[in-house]
Amino acid sequence: MPRKNSKLEAGALDGALVIYTDGACSGNPGPGGWGAVMYHGKRSKELFGGEKETTNNRMELMGAIKALEAVRPGFKGPVILFTDSTYVLKGITEWIHGWKKRGWKKGDKKPVVNKDLWQRLDELNAAREVRWEWVKGHAGDIGNEMADELARRGIPK
């Protein structure tokens, strides 16, 4: 299981489905890609895709969405999702509760940006217990580096 300098306690990854996600954009907005790599035991699965005109934040969200959509419906084990995006991490674990209470408005009463993707991610997150973890990007974590490579591969030429 790829991890370097893990903050997780020993054994936390045993039996878990471990997911790394990332997004990339060539220009912001511009062509963008998302990537995800999933590990369960000795098996791994790579996913990537992209859009011709998008933003980095949308691609970060799409990486998490597409990965969670790819989890087998009957999977009952723990899911640990690593992202290097504080936007995704704080959005799904902190900010989303207030957005929903305020009718998908931010604290300043403006609409939540990327509401469509946040709503989809919220549905997927609610369907199973996901442990969200932040990982420093471009710092040698093998899973994060692979997700970054896949996101870049997903950028339309």
NORWO-V395921 format. One line per field, one symbol per residue. ss: DSSP state (2 for helix, 1 for strand, 0 for the rest). phi: phi as a letter, one per 30 degrees, with the letter a starting at -180 (. if undefined). A space follows every 10 residues. Layout:
BEGIN
ss->???
phi->???
END
This chain:
BEGIN
ss->0000000000 0000001111 1111110001 1111111111 0011111111 1111022222 2222222220 0000000011 1110022222 2222222222 2000100000 1000222222 2222220001 1111000000 0222222222 2222000
phi->.dabhdddde idddiddcbc babbbcjbdl dbbbbabcbb iccbbcbaaa bdbabdddde ddeddddddd deeddcddcc ccbccdeddd edcbdedded dciicdedid dddieedddd dddddddadc ccbcbddhbj dedddddddd ddddddd
END
